Each structure stands twice: as C-alpha cells, then as structure tokens.
Amino acid sequence: MHAPPAPTAAPIVLTRRRINLIFGALLAGMLMAALDQTIVATAMPTIVGDLGGVSHMAWMTTAYLLATTLVMPLYGKFGDLFGRRTLFLVAIGLFTVASLGAALSPDFTWLVIWRGVQGLGGGGMMILAQAIIADIVPARERAKYMGPIGALFGLSAVAGPLVGGFFTDSELFGWQWCFWVNVPVGLAAFAIGWFALTLPRKRSTTPLDWAGIVTLSATTTSLVLFTDFGGSEGWGAAQTLLMLAAFVVSAILFVAVELRAPEPIIPMSLFRNPTFVVATALGLAVGLGMFSAIAFMPTYLQMSSGLSAANSGLLMLPMTLGIIITIQGSAGFIMRTGRYKVFTVAGVAVILAALVWMTTLSGATSLWTVGAMFFLLGAGLGLIMQNVVLAAQNAVPAAQIGTATSTNNYFREVGATLGVAVFGTLFTSRLADNLADALAGNGQQAVEAGITSADSLTPAAVQAAGDPLKAAIVDAYANSLAPVFWYLVPILAVALVLALFLREVPLSDTAGMVARGEAVYGDEDLPAAQPVAAVAPDGTEVVVVPAEAGSGSTDSLRV
C-alpha cells in the first residue's frame, strides 16, 4: 500500500464560517439529486407514454441505479487520491448537463442514456458530500450535521411529487420541466460549490487501478442486470442465470485483482477491520429493509386511498418526520458522550418492529395506522442510517475516509437492489393471482367499471368502481404485500445480532483534513487537537499530526 498523497499547498484554516459555507455547498448539490428522484418518479408514467417506452419503463430506474452504484467506489477512492473539490464540481456538472439532455430527449432511448449520465453525477454528489463532511467535521460532532441532511431529504420526499405532478399535469409546462428545473438549480449549486468548496488538491503518482475499475464495473453491472432480469423474466430464465454466472466470475476476478493492486479501488484490508465489516453489513441489511418497504407501499396506498401520484408523496411525511426526530434527538447525545452503538442497536430493533407490524396490513387498515407504521420505520432509519456510515468512517485511517464511505454506501445500494428485486417479484406474483380472483369474483361490476384486466387498473378506476369490487381489489393489494414483509424479518433479526457485536471505537475529536495535515483549526471553539510545528532529532523541521481514534493509530510526521 502506498502512502497517501501529500497536500500540494499550505494547510487550510478551518473556521466555523468556512465549515458552514462548505456544508451549505454540499446541501445545494444533494438537494438537486434528492429532488430529481421524487419528481421523476411522479412523472414517469406520462414520460414513458409520450416517448413510447411503456414496455421498457424499468430502464428509467435501472439506468440511474446502475450508473450510481458503478461510480460510488470510484468517487470515494479518487477523492482520497486527488482531492474532492474538483470531483464534486464534476458531479454537479454531469448531473446538470444530463438534465438538459433528458429534457431535450427525442425518444425513450436517449432519455435512458441521459438518465444514466445523471446517475454518474448523482452517485458522486452523495458519496463526496459524506466524505467532505468527514473531512471538515470531527466524528464526534458529525451527527449534528445529519439533521439538516435528513430535513433536506424530507423536503424532497414531499415537494418532489407535488412539483412533478404540477409540471406533468400542466398544459403550460409538461413533463420536460421535471428535468429543466434541474438546470438553474444545478448552475446555482455549481456556483456555490466553486466559491465555497475551499478544499485541498492533491497529487498522486500511484498508477490507477484500471483492472480493479473494469472488474468492479463488470461485477456491479452483472448484479444489477441479474436482479432486473430476475424480476422481469424470472429467476430461472436463461438471461438471469447468465448474469448470475457473470456476477460470480467478475466478483472473484475483482477480489484477485484488488489483493495485488498497489492502490486498490476497494482495499481488501478494510474487510479485516471488524468494526467496518459489521457497519457495512448493517448498511446492506438496512438497504434491504428500507428500500423494499418504501418501493411498494406507495402503490398500495394510492390504490386504497385514491390519492393521485402527486399527492401520494404526502403519505411519506410520517416516515420523514420519524427520521428527522431521531437524527436530531440522537445527535446531542452522541456529541456529549461519543456513544453511538446504543442507537445503532435500537435502530435495527425499531425497524424490525416496524416490519413485523407491517405484516398485519389489510384492506381495512386506516391511513392513520399506516402513517404510524411509516413513522416507526422512519424513527428506526434515523437512528441507524448515518451511524453506520459514522462507524465505518471512524474505524479507518483518515487517508481512507472516502474509500470507507463509498464502500459502505456501495453495499447499502447492493442491498437495496437485491431487496427491491426479490421483494418485488414476491409481491407482484402474489398480486397477479389475488387480483385475478378479485376481478373474477366481481366480474359483472368489473365490466361495468371498464376494468377488463389487472393491467388496466389505476387508482382512479379503483375508486370509481365502488364496493364490493373496490374492497376486493384493495384487499388483494394488502394481502399480497403484508405476507412478504415476513421475508425481511429474518434478515433484520440477523442484523440485530450483528449490531450487538459492533465494536464502539471512540469517536475522533479531529476532522479528517486536520488529521492528514491538510488543515488547521482557526476558531477557539473548535477542537484543540491540531498539527504542531516541531523539530526532529536530526534538526529537520516537521509537522506533528496528533493521532486520534479513527484517524490512524500513530502520530504522523510531515516535512
């Protein structure tokens, strides 16, 4: 393993004002990426209908997910090697240009391509934002910065569907404005980042791990396509099995390459760190549980309540509220005590309880009860989501903060991909049978309501049909969805046991850039641990960087 690249300029002076400016720039970038996802989800049926891509709708999501997951480890590693400022600006630029391209797409194929380019930018913004926060904020203080991020995602969960619905339904605008709106926001975020992101640039003479990049890309692509084909073509289909074989072979090759690489994209040494392994496994389990529940509950809620897609985002508000409350509530305790394991264990337990509660879902379940389920799920997510990233960052040397952050997020995305695919297959296969029975049992009413098949069902048609057909369809959705949550319960039970074995490394009082000698503190209210000028025994002037937990195990010397 080569030594981390040395900074190429004098250390940056970190003050509260500078930290807040940098954090503001990060929020601007993350808001754009978060808002885009919820806006596009609302407009998707109209978009694919206009561009003739209904039968290939899944590629709108797959292209973005694949691109995002592909680049996560690359942004993390390249940020450690070359600095994060330029990469973050590149990510914003890619996202903005891709939004322009998507708005001007002449057909569905071009739209899918531009969605992939958006993913290349969106994945970078998410990973680099978390790594930059670790660069400028000590681990012990980091929790309090998660509250605004949670609120930002809450805002996007509510505002996105409303704005997307308005653009889509408006004769003046149209669905293209779901992408056009990103252009001014992206330009503003780029300008804020250009002036506010005062971060060090680095030089690295280590050859890039091209073999690792290629094999990791092959591993990720085959995994995403495996889940995509499995959900659409069947898990025993030839394409699905081919992608599974490609995944296994490319994953083995990737590990072999990384064991020999001088500066691997994902160092295998990370997996000899028990704290990092447990934190990453918990992230994967949370990805499985969280995204599986979130992906299909809105469909049921739209059918049962008759709400439009634009207004269905309001039904996610209880979950957002739960996330914000527990993130904010735990932040102060973590800052005072440095203890975070108790919240990680509690978070898994609360998510497990929420999933067990969701197995009781029925057609008669009130929206208030569903809201309470979502609130409980959000409360659990708020306790664990950022703490597993914090644990992973804090368990590695400061030079590997970006790599640890991206690897942890990568495995969470893998969990989400597998969870949505497997959960979706179980749900839709049950739903097809249950809906067929519901329509057959109310055949005359279905014909009168114009519902000729399950494929033609819309929330408006279900509400217009009236009982008993409406009740039968809602029951079909509930009875298909509720039992599938039981498949997630054992996974979260294993995660709960893992959380109990999470070793609580004392949280560092030193920000990543200070620990690497790239910055010094400039305010009295910031931590005192910082680089100190000294003279080595041979008379050489050096800078001594005090070691902190999570920032390497020994003091480092720089000439």
Order of alpha helices (4+ residues) and beta strands (2+ residues): beta-alpha-alpha-alpha-alpha-alpha-alpha-alpha-alpha-alpha-alpha-alpha-alpha-alpha-alpha-alpha-alpha-alpha-alpha-alpha-alpha-beta-beta-beta-beta
